[in-house]
Amino acid sequence: MQQQNQPQKIQNPETTVPKTPQMNERDFVNDYLSTEKYMTNAYSVALNEASNQQFYQDLSSIFKETQDCQRNLYNLMFKNGWYSLEAADQTKLQNSYQQFNGYKNQLPYIVQ
């Protein structure tokens, strides 16, 4: 039975990787994932700064490809048990929802 204070981990069973000083498959995929995350962030900034429409469209296409690659790497890591998540506590979710829902009245425009 799980303790209430400890969040539940969401993870697939980890595949076996050798414990050696050399980089293994998990290390390489993690490195690729980190690089793709960095690149999507950089492309996002570039998209905000692009003043030429054709340049913007080209960057947008590259950004989409990079984002898709990042997602595929994330899915691969999760499938192999190399990436885990913590289940959200329902009480914290409800409290956050109520807090931010209350901010709607402070906005200068109507939020549906």
C-alpha positions in Angstrom: 0.0 0.0 0.0 1.3 3.5 -0.9 1.7 6.2 1.7 -0.5 9.3 1.2 2.4 11.8 1.4 4.4 10.0 -1.3 3.4 10.8 -4.9 2.7 7.9 -7.3 5.3 7.4 -10.0 4.1 6.8 -13.5 6.7 4.8 -15.3 7.2 1.8 -17.5 9.5 -1.0 -16.4 13.1 0.1 -17.1 14.9 -1.7 -19.7 18.3 -3.1 -18.7 21.3 -0.8 -19.5 24.8 -1.6 -18.5 26.3 0.3 -15.6 29.6 1.4 -17.1 31.4 4.7 -17.5 30.8 4.6 -21.2 27.6 6.2 -22.6 24.8 3.6 -23.2 21.7 3.8 -25.3 19.7 5.6 -22.5 22.5 8.2 -22.2 22.6 8.9 -25.9 18.8 9.2 -26.2 18.7 11.4 -23.1 21.4 13.6 -24.7 19.4 13.8 -28.0 16.2 14.7 -26.0 18.0 17.5 -24.2 19.3 18.8 -27.5 15.9 18.8 -29.1 14.4 20.6 -26.1 17.1 23.3 -26.3 16.5 23.6 -30.1 12.7 23.9 -29.8 13.2 26.7 -27.2 15.7 28.5 -29.5 13.3 28.1 -32.5 10.5 29.5 -30.4 12.5 32.6 -29.6 13.5 32.9 -33.3 9.8 32.7 -34.4 9.0 35.6 -32.1 11.7 37.7 -33.6 11.2 36.8 -37.3 10.2 39.9 -39.3 10.1 38.3 -42.7 7.0 36.1 -43.5 8.8 33.6 -45.6 11.6 33.3 -43.0 8.9 32.9 -40.3 7.2 30.1 -42.3 10.5 28.3 -42.9 11.4 28.5 -39.2 7.9 27.4 -38.2 8.3 24.3 -40.4 11.7 23.5 -38.9 10.3 24.1 -35.4 7.4 21.6 -36.0 9.9 19.0 -37.2 12.1 19.6 -34.2 9.2 19.5 -31.8 7.9 16.2 -33.3 11.4 14.7 -32.9 11.5 15.8 -29.3 8.2 14.2 -28.7 9.3 10.9 -30.3 12.4 10.8 -28.2 10.3 11.5 -25.1 8.0 8.6 -26.0 10.9 6.3 -26.6 12.4 7.1 -23.2 9.1 6.7 -21.5 8.4 3.4 -23.3 11.7 2.0 -22.1 11.2 3.2 -18.5 14.0 5.8 -18.7 11.6 8.7 -18.1 9.1 8.8 -15.2 6.5 11.2 -14.1 4.8 11.8 -10.7 1.1 11.6 -10.6 -0.5 14.9 -9.6 -2.2 15.1 -6.3 -5.9 15.8 -6.9 -6.2 18.2 -3.9 -3.3 20.3 -5.3 -4.9 20.3 -8.7 -8.2 21.4 -7.4 -6.6 24.2 -5.3 -4.6 25.5 -8.3 -7.7 25.4 -10.4 -9.7 27.4 -7.9 -6.9 29.9 -7.4 -6.4 30.6 -11.2 -10.1 30.4 -11.9 -10.5 33.3 -9.4 -8.1 35.4 -11.4 -10.6 35.6 -14.3 -12.4 38.5 -12.7 -9.1 40.5 -12.7 -8.5 40.2 -16.4 -9.3 43.1 -18.7 -11.2 40.9 -21.2 -13.8 38.2 -20.8 -12.5 34.6 -20.6 -14.9 31.9 -21.6 
